[in-house]
Amino acid sequence: MTLSLTCVSCPKGCSLLVKYDSADAIEVSGNSCPKGKEFGVSEVLHPVRFLTTTVALSDEMAKLFHAGRLPVISEKRIPREDMVKVSLALKGVVISEPLSVGDRVASVMGYDFAASCSLI
C-alpha cells in the first residue's frame, strides 16, 4: 500500500511517499530530515493529532467577554481513533472563571486541554 503525505513535523512540509506491506516493511521517501521518516512511520502505525476545539462559557462569562465559547488545545497528541470520543466528552465542559493563555481548563479521558486565549 502507498500513502502520499505532507510532513508536519517542521515548517518545511516535505512531500512524503510511504510504502508499506506490514509494520515490519515501511519505506519512507521524500523526507529531508529524520523527523520526516518518523512522521511517515507514525502515520502508518499509530496516527496522532493535537485536538483544537472550543468549550462553552457560562452565561456570566459570555456576557462579560462577548463570546460564547473558549478555544482550547490538547496538551499532547491524541490517537486519531479517539478524536470523536474526546470531542464529545468536552461537550459538558463550561468555563465560569477568568483564564490566561495556557491555563488548564479541562481533563477529559486522560487528556488535558489548555486555553488558547485569555479571558482576563
DRENMAR-117044 format. One record per residue: y, x, z of N, C-alpha, C in turn; residue number from 1. Coordinates in Angstrom, 3 decimals. Layout:
  n.north   n.east     n.up ca.north  ca.east    ca.up  c.north   c.east     c.up pos
        Y        X        Z        Y        X        Z        Y        X        Z NUM
...
END
This chain:
  n.north   n.east     n.up ca.north  ca.east    ca.up  c.north   c.east     c.up pos
   -1.164    0.850    0.000    0.000    0.000    0.000    1.239    0.905    0.000   1
    2.342    0.416   -0.572    3.568    1.205   -0.655    4.757    0.374   -0.182   2
    5.617    0.999    0.618    6.841    0.368    1.095    8.041    1.196    0.650   3
    9.089    0.545    0.204   10.371    1.203   -0.057   11.296    0.831    1.093   4
   11.830    1.833    1.783   12.666    1.601    2.951   13.938    2.428    2.869   5
   14.952    1.997    3.574   16.134    2.812    3.788   16.090    3.250    5.237   6
   16.081    4.548    5.453   16.016    5.081    6.813   17.330    4.792    7.535   7
   17.243    4.329    8.769   18.426    4.037    9.580   18.514    4.958   10.797   8
   17.789    6.072   10.758   17.795    6.992   11.888   19.061    7.827   11.965   9
   19.752    7.979   10.850   21.018    8.710   10.841   21.923    8.084    9.779  10
   23.175    8.456    9.728   24.108    7.834    8.772   23.811    8.111    7.293  11
   22.978    9.079    7.002   22.713    9.429    5.607   22.005    8.303    4.848  12
   21.091    7.596    5.480   20.426    6.442    4.856   19.526    6.811    3.700  13
   18.617    7.721    3.908   17.707    8.167    2.843   16.833    7.016    2.343  14
   16.550    7.020    1.051   15.624    6.055    0.460   14.218    6.613    0.601  15
   13.412    5.934    1.395   12.057    6.413    1.679   11.030    5.642    0.861  16
    9.968    6.344    0.517    8.800    5.721   -0.082    7.642    6.039    0.855  17
    7.058    5.002    1.427    5.977    5.173    2.398    4.692    4.642    1.777  18
    3.714    5.539    1.608    2.400    5.149    1.079    1.390    5.258    2.208  19
    0.571    4.202    2.332   -0.431    4.244    3.398   -1.645    3.411    3.029  20
   -2.784    3.880    3.503   -4.034    3.144    3.380   -4.514    2.708    4.756  21
   -4.222    3.548    5.743   -4.590    3.268    7.124   -3.636    4.038    8.021  22
   -3.782    3.867    9.329   -2.928    4.579   10.277   -3.107    6.087   10.178  23
   -4.257    6.520    9.662   -4.532    7.959    9.547   -4.024    8.549    8.242  24
   -3.672    7.708    7.273   -3.258    8.195    5.956   -1.901    7.615    5.582  25
   -0.836    8.192    6.159    0.526    7.734    5.884    1.306    8.896    5.282  26
    1.876    8.669    4.096    2.698    9.678    3.434    4.115    9.136    3.304  27
    5.087    9.942    3.734    6.493    9.553    3.635    7.192   10.560    2.739  28
    7.927   10.060    1.738    8.712   10.939    0.875   10.124   10.394    0.740  29
   11.059   11.259    0.349   12.447   10.868    0.176   13.316   11.169    1.373  30
   12.711   11.593    2.465   13.485   11.904    3.663   14.075   13.311    3.565  31
   15.295   13.473    4.093   15.913   14.794    4.078   15.895   15.442    5.458  32
   15.329   14.743    6.444   15.194   15.329    7.783   13.926   14.768    8.439  33
   13.481   15.375    9.518   12.256   14.902   10.192   12.356   13.468   10.727  34
   13.584   13.017   11.045   13.749   11.649   11.553   13.295   10.615   10.526  35
   13.466   10.927    9.243   13.052   10.011    8.186   11.555    9.799    8.177  36
   10.825   10.887    8.365    9.364   10.763    8.405    8.935    9.939    9.618  37
    9.553   10.216   10.776    9.236    9.455   11.986    9.533    7.964   11.785  38
   10.674    7.667   11.156   11.056    6.273   10.912   10.040    5.589    9.995  39
    9.652    6.250    8.910    8.691    5.673    7.969    7.351    5.377    8.620  40
    6.862    6.312    9.399    5.586    6.119   10.102    5.714    4.979   11.110  41
    6.826    4.949   11.840    7.054    3.895   12.833    7.084    2.515   12.185  42
    7.698    2.403   11.011    7.782    1.116   10.326    6.408    0.585    9.918  43
    5.485    1.476    9.670    4.126    1.058    9.311    3.310    0.721   10.555  44
    3.387    1.574   11.559    2.535    1.405   12.735    3.076    0.411   13.765  45
    4.389    0.480   14.033    4.956   -0.332   15.119    6.461   -0.499   14.907  46
    6.866   -1.409   14.022    8.295   -1.579   13.758    9.043   -2.154   14.964  47
   10.181   -1.554   15.273   11.014   -1.986   16.394   12.469   -2.076   15.944  48
   13.248   -2.907   16.649   14.654   -3.110   16.326   15.447   -3.338   17.605  49
   16.737   -2.982   17.561   17.652   -3.444   18.598   17.964   -4.900   18.273  50
   18.125   -5.720   19.296   18.468   -7.127   19.087   19.925   -7.331   19.469  51
   20.726   -7.748   18.508   22.112   -8.132   18.780   22.210   -9.638   18.602  52
   22.772  -10.286   19.600   22.869  -11.746   19.586   24.015  -12.158   20.494  53
   24.073  -13.411   20.857   25.100  -13.889   21.790   24.451  -14.709   22.893  54
   25.152  -14.770   24.030   24.738  -15.638   25.135   25.915  -16.536   25.484  55
   25.629  -17.651   26.107   26.655  -18.650   26.412   27.570  -18.199   27.554  56
   28.801  -18.684   27.501   29.740  -18.537   28.612   29.822  -19.872   29.348  57
   30.046  -19.812   30.652   30.248  -21.049   31.410   31.509  -21.733   30.889  58
   31.664  -23.001   31.181   32.849  -23.746   30.735   34.128  -23.068   31.217  59
   34.124  -22.631   32.464   35.304  -21.964   33.041   35.630  -20.672   32.291  60
   34.608  -19.858   32.024   34.817  -18.593   31.308   35.237  -18.860   29.857  61
   34.667  -19.878   29.243   35.007  -20.208   27.857   36.478  -20.598   27.746  62
   36.986  -21.373   28.697   38.398  -21.760   28.684   39.295  -20.555   28.935  63
   38.890  -19.711   29.857   39.687  -18.547   30.233   39.812  -17.547   29.084  64
   38.735  -17.338   28.340   38.721  -16.315   27.291   38.735  -16.894   25.875  65
   38.869  -18.213   25.755   38.957  -18.870   24.445   37.782  -18.507   23.538  66
   36.611  -18.483   24.121   35.389  -18.192   23.365   34.235  -18.916   24.041  67
   33.242  -19.257   23.273   32.102  -19.959   23.840   30.895  -19.077   24.095  68
   30.916  -17.866   23.478   29.745  -17.006   23.583   30.164  -15.549   23.735  69
   29.270  -14.743   24.298   29.500  -13.317   24.502   28.486  -12.533   23.678  70
   28.930  -11.597   22.831   27.966  -10.777   22.094   27.269   -9.781   23.023  71
   25.959   -9.630   22.829   25.149   -8.707   23.635   24.214   -7.917   22.719  72
   23.711   -6.805   23.244   22.750   -5.978   22.512   21.670   -5.511   23.475  73
   20.448   -5.414   22.980   19.352   -4.922   23.818   19.587   -3.439   24.107  74
   19.207   -3.018   25.300   19.411   -1.633   25.696   18.332   -0.709   25.138  75
   17.230   -1.282   24.670   16.200   -0.493   23.993   15.637   -1.315   22.844  76
   14.898   -0.659   21.994   14.333   -1.347   20.830   13.213   -2.294   21.262  77
   13.095   -3.391   20.515   12.115   -4.431   20.800   11.150   -4.518   19.621  78
    9.848   -4.636   19.878    8.904   -4.800   18.769    9.294   -6.006   17.909  79
    9.218   -5.828   16.607    9.655   -6.874   15.685    8.933   -8.196   15.927  80
    7.679   -8.140   16.314    6.928   -9.381   16.523    7.392  -10.151   17.761  81
    8.161   -9.516   18.652    8.654  -10.183   19.860   10.089  -10.691   19.733  82
   10.754  -10.421   18.632   12.177  -10.738   18.491   12.481  -12.222   18.706  83
   11.712  -13.103   18.107   11.989  -14.536   18.230   11.775  -14.991   19.667  84
   10.690  -14.542   20.307   10.418  -14.941   21.691   11.533  -14.479   22.625  85
   11.998  -13.251   22.444   13.062  -12.726   23.292   14.362  -13.492   23.036  86
   14.666  -13.770   21.773   15.870  -14.530   21.431   15.852  -15.905   22.088  87
   14.728  -16.568   22.029   14.615  -17.897   22.637   14.731  -17.828   24.165  88
   14.225  -16.751   24.757   14.320  -16.591   26.211   15.772  -16.382   26.653  89
   16.603  -15.832   25.770   18.023  -15.629   26.095   18.821  -16.932   26.052  90
   18.226  -17.979   25.516   18.922  -19.248   25.343   19.446  -19.803   26.667  91
   18.754  -19.540   27.744   19.152  -20.079   29.047   20.157  -19.229   29.805  92
   20.561  -18.095   29.268   21.499  -17.209   29.956   22.919  -17.751   29.790  93
   23.625  -17.885   30.927   25.023  -18.336   30.913   25.830  -17.357   31.766  94
   26.873  -16.812   31.184   27.727  -15.840   31.877   28.842  -16.594   32.588  95
   29.003  -16.309   33.894   30.006  -17.035   34.667   30.963  -16.114   35.422  96
   30.960  -14.823   35.072   31.874  -13.884   35.725   32.375  -12.859   34.716  97
   33.554  -12.277   34.953   34.096  -11.272   34.031   33.185  -10.043   33.943  98
   33.123   -9.452   32.744   32.273   -8.292   32.490   33.019   -7.273   31.646  99
   32.556   -6.024   31.696   33.076   -4.972   30.830   32.020   -4.602   29.808 100
   32.454   -3.964   28.729   31.510   -3.474   27.719   30.465   -2.607   28.400 101
   29.220   -2.829   28.077   28.125   -2.033   28.630   27.508   -2.582   29.904 102
   28.162   -3.543   30.537   27.583   -4.145   31.747   26.307   -4.894   31.381 103
   25.304   -4.772   32.240   24.054   -5.502   32.029   24.296   -6.980   32.317 104
   23.948   -7.827   31.358   24.194   -9.263   31.513   22.922  -10.070   31.711 105
   21.787   -9.532   31.282   20.541  -10.287   31.408   19.348   -9.347   31.281 106
   18.252   -9.767   31.874   16.975   -9.092   31.707   15.965  -10.183   31.347 107
   15.391  -10.075   30.153   14.503  -11.112   29.637   13.237  -10.457   29.108 108
   12.099  -10.911   29.595   10.794  -10.425   29.132   10.697   -8.894   29.199 109
   11.337   -8.301   30.205   11.289   -6.854   30.381   12.310   -6.077   29.557 110
   13.218   -6.768   28.869   14.258   -6.122   28.066   15.621   -6.443   28.659 111
   16.438   -5.401   28.841   17.774   -5.576   29.382   18.779   -5.691   28.249 112
   19.806   -6.509   28.476   20.855   -6.727   27.499   22.208   -6.394   28.097 113
   23.056   -5.733   27.300   24.378   -5.315   27.749   25.459   -6.037   26.954 114
   26.605   -6.240   27.593   27.749   -6.875   26.940   28.287   -5.958   25.842 115
   28.636   -6.555   24.709   29.194   -5.786   23.582   30.709   -5.860   23.535 116
   31.310   -6.667   24.408   32.770   -6.711   24.517   33.116   -7.077   25.961 117
   34.362   -6.841   26.312   34.805   -7.094   27.691   35.326   -8.514   27.859 118
   35.091   -9.037   29.048   35.660  -10.307   29.485   36.399  -10.029   30.777 119
   37.534   -9.368   30.667   38.312   -9.000   31.860   39.750   -9.398   31.635 120
END
